[in-house]
């Protein structure tokens, strides 16, 4: 199959080119006009498939539901926003609920599915801080231990690849050491860590930060906190919710200015309400939530933000058009950077020969015209 466009994102620029796709891989890239074309997208932008490493659910399904059909529907449908790979993300609940959720993801992965690729599980909690728990249910928060994590990873059949943890509660960073030894990315979040504690966590293996600005100690010029750590330590990854509401447009611009083009990661932090009409009886971690008209989720009866309904293609638009983030930096944050963070940049995150044919065809208004998941048209 030959795909062509006058604007294909190659080497951090748009190039007129043709892509040859075979058995899910890009097997050749040629100058524009070289070969007979199967799909000509003319002047539409073709970019790498988006990777969402922090997403709890959509279309009425939540990872913690442990429903096989719900997960399969989510994976098959999420390419409508250009997403070709995800980390289904848990929310803190009691161990039986979490283990059931993890077993469900492992079962679906083992048996096969259509759509966006599951690159692993993002285990958000339960090893969090009570003061910065946000919408995470307090009754389920645990002290981090290696034995507790092993039990969860056993249920997941090794699929936990990324974990959010409050490092200040990990004695001598024992769990962080274990996670690093077993190739699990450690992300600091829902944490009251000081700047000094965060630096020690980085020294002991933490390489990312969960939804910067939210669920963490704020920035002060004499107490830098986790936000100040994200700004100062430019070569650790930092997730950011790009809806312009979890963080203001100015805050988004400041974050990308500090992180540059290589270490910011755009996430949706989406809930089951994404892609659904407004309705009652929505839950997160067993607690009722409500969705505002702007798409923000709140714990019912409070002002505590609980997540979003953001689509990644809309997040990209917010970053570029509203927060004035350079296009290359914004695009890298949902393609190359999450791929590098997860250790899969040898096959995802770029348009290169030998890579998975995960591609998004974007209109100029950021609507998705077509998404290819390993070469298969999804829309």
Phi, psi and omega in degrees: 000131178248125178246136181224153174197157175277356179221086175248131187281101181229130178055047176060035176200161176272131185231140170286119187200175174233141178246132173257125183242132180212128178050045173085358183241155169276113185255354178194145175230127189230160173300149180304133177089005184285317189236163174294137192256140172268319180225114181253112180265013173053248184255010178288150181280131173246121183232166177299154177299145181281145179240119180251109185268359181217093183210121185275333182170185180184166173057034178087359183248143174235142181310320183291348179294332181059039178254118184301314182296321179296317179294317180297318179296319178301310183296323181286332187264330187299337175300348177299338176253016176089004181277126181244356177202144181217165163247101173306133191244130177277165169235150184306124170213179181293154187309317181299323180292314181296317181295322178295319178297316181295319179296325179295315178299316181298321180295314180296317179298317182293321185274343179099155185197170177251152171104217183297141181281137172276111180272359183142190178246138168266115183264093182269100187088175012267015186267067190238177181262138183292323183289331182242034182289339183060233182273002180289132184295124186295329184293346183252358181290136184239158169286133182290130173219154178296318182297319179297316180295318180304320180295321178291317181293327176296317178297325181278356183054041175084008186276350176291113183247349187207134183224138171264129184216147171271102191294337183291346180259007180259099185302125179057020178057032184297315180293319179301317176302314181297316180300315180296320179296336183249024171059039172254125180289128181260122180241131180275128180188167188045057194221145174260017183302140172280171176304315183295319178294322179294320178299320178294323177296319177296318179299333181260007170129349178294137184232002182212174179219136187271132182026075181309142185087327186255133177071040182199164177298132185282175180274134170218145187293346173248351175224095191290329179060192181290325178296315177298327176295317178300322179288317187284318184265093191282345183254027163247150182286153176217122174287152174214134176275115192264039181268355181076005180241318173299326175220142182293165179299321177296321178294321176298315180297317178300317182298312181292328177297320180286318186278341182072201186267358191246350188229358174276144179230115176285129177232161175266326191049040188282152179249178181302338183287344180296133179079008181246151171292156179303135178203164179270179173066031172277145181227158171217121181059029180085357180253142180291141176232159174234151181251126179286167179296338178276351178102005176276144175259139178231148168296129186304130178083005181228176173257016182279116178291135186242002180142192188222177171238025186293136168265141187297321179296326176289323176298319177300318179296316179302314181300312187282310189276329185253314180275353176061038173279135177306141186304316182299318180294317180295315181293317178304327185289346175240013179225277186295318187292313175297328177296316179294317181302320183272355179079025179242020182287000173276357179214350182224160174096351182220160170258100183215154174298135180093350182270160174302140179277064174264109190222148175234130175259114186252136167286166179295338177269009177079003171294150181269119178277319179201148175231134175249121173256109185049047175085352181265127176293131185251348183246000000 
